[in-house]
Amino acid sequence: MGSPHSPLLANVCMNKIEENFKMAPLQPAVFMRYLDDYFALWSQGRERLEKFLKFVNQIDEQIKFMMEVEEAEWLPFLDVEVICSYGTPNHPKPTLKG
């Protein structure tokens, strides 16, 4: 994103493409975007994920989506490592005494 206008143009372009995502026969459980980077949680198997990727890559021939699949319980997204964890940590309230 070199130009100061690049984020704005990316948002306009990706919003238009996202309207077509809604027509996909399969949908991710979670689907989020930061500029032109997407993060999705998928629970329908690898084969269906490949079909979804094929569908979104047919929306605009000039825009091609790639995917990275979590295989070691973590996945890089932007400058963060997203870790897959099954469980919840305890979070004490600030008012907890003792």
C-alpha positions in Angstrom: 0.0 0.0 0.0 2.3 2.7 -1.2 0.0 5.6 -2.1 -1.9 7.5 0.6 -5.1 6.6 -1.4 -4.3 2.9 -1.5 -6.2 1.9 1.7 -9.3 3.8 0.4 -9.2 2.1 -3.0 -8.6 -1.3 -1.4 -11.7 -0.8 0.8 -13.9 0.3 -2.2 -12.7 -2.6 -4.3 -12.9 -5.3 -1.6 -16.4 -4.1 -0.4 -17.6 -4.7 -4.0 -16.0 -8.2 -4.1 -17.4 -9.0 -0.6 -21.0 -8.6 -1.9 -20.2 -11.5 -4.2 -18.8 -13.6 -1.4 -22.4 -13.7 0.1 -23.5 -15.7 -3.0 -21.0 -18.5 -2.3 -22.7 -21.8 -1.6 -20.4 -22.4 1.4 -19.5 -19.8 4.0 -16.8 -19.5 6.6 -17.8 -19.5 10.3 -15.9 -16.2 10.8 -14.8 -13.9 8.0 -12.9 -10.7 8.7 -10.9 -8.2 6.6 -8.2 -5.7 7.2 -7.7 -3.7 4.0 -7.0 -6.5 1.5 -6.1 -9.2 4.0 -8.8 -11.7 5.1 -9.0 -14.0 8.1 -11.5 -16.8 8.1 -12.4 -19.7 10.4 -13.5 -22.7 8.4 -15.0 -25.9 9.8 -16.3 -27.7 6.7 -13.3 -29.6 5.6 -10.4 -29.0 3.3 -12.2 -30.1 0.1 -15.0 -27.6 0.7 -12.5 -24.9 1.6 -10.8 -25.5 -1.8 -14.2 -25.1 -3.5 -14.8 -21.8 -1.6 -11.4 -20.5 -2.7 -12.2 -21.5 -6.3 -15.5 -19.6 -6.1 -14.0 -16.4 -4.8 -11.2 -16.5 -7.3 -13.7 -16.5 -10.1 -15.3 -13.2 -8.9 -12.7 -10.9 -10.5 -10.0 -12.3 -12.8 -7.6 -9.5 -11.8 -7.8 -10.4 -8.1 -6.6 -13.7 -6.9 -6.9 -14.9 -3.3 -4.5 -17.2 -1.6 -4.8 -19.1 1.6 -2.7 -20.3 4.4 -4.1 -23.2 6.5 -3.2 -23.6 10.1 -1.4 -26.9 10.6 0.7 -26.5 13.7 -2.0 -24.8 15.8 -1.0 -21.3 14.8 -1.2 -19.1 11.7 0.4 -15.8 10.8 -2.0 -12.9 10.1 -0.6 -9.5 9.5 2.1 -9.1 12.2 0.4 -11.5 14.7 0.6 -15.2 15.3 -3.0 -16.5 15.8 -2.9 -19.5 18.0 -5.6 -22.1 18.0 -6.4 -23.1 21.5 -9.2 -25.3 22.8 -10.1 -23.9 26.3 -10.5 -20.7 28.2 -8.1 -19.2 30.7 -9.4 -17.9 34.0 -9.6 -14.1 34.2 -9.9 -12.7 37.7 -11.9 -9.6 38.0 -10.1 -6.5 39.3 -12.3 -6.5 42.4 -11.2 -10.0 43.4 -9.5 -9.9 46.8 -7.6 -12.5 48.7 
